[in-house]
Amino acid sequence: MPSAMRTGVCIIGGGPGGCAAALQLAKHGVSAVLLEKAVFPRDKVCGDALSGKVMRALERLDAGLAVVVKRDVHALPSWGVVFVAPSGRALRVPFARETGLGEAPGAILPRLDFDNLLFQRVRQADSITVLEAAAARSFTRLASGWRIELDGGKDVGGSELQCEVIIDASGTNSTFARHVAGLPMDPRHHAAGVRAYFSGVKDLDPQGFIELLFLKDLLPGYLWVFPLPDGRANVGLGLRTDVVKKRRMDLKAEMMRLLNTHPQLRHRFADARMEGSIQGMGLPLASKRYPISGDGYLLVGDAGHLIDPFTGEGISHAMISGMHAADVVRDALVERDISARRLRAYDDRVWKRLGKELAISTRLQRLADKPWLFDFVVDRANRNPTLADTISSMFTDLDMRARLKRPGFYFDLVLGR
């Protein structure tokens, strides 16, 4: 590679959002360079759940790859999600009308494996140049685009990359999003999470339902138990960062305390063994809407603060936004217009697609802070198919927009109509 490589599009980050953008650009025949600071396969601290919404996005992106993911030996088929209210009462929400028939709509697959499958698929794309161990150190806006200084490594022979437009998919700790796009880390719209792998956990769901336990001690956050093959489980918890700071909580210690002492958990983890250590993560939530594009750039997934504030869903939003970013960039390059005004079409498309469901997720997150109200919603959903379907659609890619536009929607839910 020469000292200054040039490309039309630079994608920063090789996670699901960056790979989705790259594969979508490849479908359009648009050349791009993907920068990834790690060397794959690499782990990513996450819950590992691939909801029906993730799988639908993957099928639209690359149907053949969706089949590969579902058949991966490390994947466990998943048919739905269980919400456990502070009262201990559960709401069982399937991803499909009937469970156990045909192919499961979702899966649970460690990010080490899922991300690597996506990344290797991008490597096969003729129009995408992949640079591993290549970290973007600084960004300079030029009249013709961007100059990116690189910390080189494997496959990187120069120290500079020039491009017309940047698709930033570098995740929670994105330097570009924070220092160039100006997105803040607001503790009220950010969550801290921890997770670990366990073996020997009892009573894992036989249909691979993922469990979200809204324990009173953790509200407005939750603890999760996601089953994996061979009797293993991904276990973790997440809580809004402002609440963590206010309560002065040590999330790692709190997770172990709950697993060892909580009446709903202690018997299940009595003989469980933790594999490795507890790992932490940050989750920028979409409970506040920020601009996700600007002059010559677009922010994808976690870099754009697109994580669902109630469910913690981030993978599907990264992939959906990555595909929209690629579509908008393709059109902008054809029109030779990468101005902030032109790229704002990306914001419009993403918020049209995700805005309504993120709004209801924000409402549900606020409900979760009130145990009695959360108990009420779970009880109501067990009797009200409309509410149950609404919650299910957060994970299955159903279209909630029509029902959410109706002014009486929430009133009807409360009255059980």
HUURVEN-V581618 format. One line per field, one symbol per residue. ss: DSSP state (H for helix, E for strand, C for the rest). phi: phi as a letter, one per 30 degrees, with the letter a starting at -180 (. if undefined). psi: psi as a letter, one per 20 degrees, with the letter a starting at -180 (. if undefined). Layout:
ss = ???
phi = ???
psi = ???
This chain:
ss = CCCEEEEEEEEECCCHHHHHHHHHHHHHCCCEEEEECCCCCCCCCCCCEECHHHHHHHHHHCHHHHHHHHCCCCCEEECEEEEECCCCCEEEEECCCCCCCCCCCEEECCHHHHHHHHHHHHHCCCCEEEEECCEEEEEEEECCEEEEEEECCCCCCCCEEEEEEEEECCCCCCHHHHHCCCCCCCHHHEEEEEEEEEECCCCCCCCCCEEEECCCCCCCCEEEEEEEHHHEEEEEEEEEHHHHHHHCCCHHHHHHHHHHHCCCCCCCCCCCEEEEEEEEEEEEECCCCCCCEECCEEECHHHHCCECCCCCCCHHHHHHHHHHHHHHHHHHHHHCCCCHHHHHHHHHHHHHHHHHHHHHHHHHHHHCCCHHHHHHHHHHHHHCHHHHHHHHHHHHCCCCHHHHCCCCHHHHHHHCC
phi = .ddbdbadbcccjcdeddddddddddddicdacccbdccddbdbdadidcdedddddddddaeddeddddcddcccebclbcccdedjdccccddbebcicicddbabbededdddddddddeddddccccdhbcdcabbdcdckbccdccdaeiccbcbbcbdbcccbdjecdddddccdiddccedbbbcbbabcbciddidddciddccccdedcedcacbbcdbeiicacbabbaedddedddhccddddddddddbdedbdddcecdbdcibdccacbdccdbccdcbadiabcciedchcdddcdidbddddddddddeddddedddddhbcdeddddedeedddddcedddddddddeddddcedddedddddddcbedddddddddccidccddddddeceddddddid
psi = prhnqqrgpppopkahgghggghhghhikpqrpppphrpqqqqporijpnrhhghgghhhgnhhhhggghjpiiqpqpiaqpporhiiqqoooqirhqqjpbppharopphggghhggghghhiphippporkopohrppprhjcqpppqorcpjoirjqpprgqpookjagkogghghghkprnohikqqqqqqrpqqkpqkqpijkpqpoomqhhiqjarqqooqrqkjrqopaqqqphhggghilqohghhghgghhhphihhhhjhjqppobrpqrrqooqkippqpjranjqqpqchhjljppigijphghhggghgghgggggghhhgilokrhggiihggggghhgigghhghhhghghhiioghhggggggghhiohggghgghihiikqoigghiiphjghghghik.
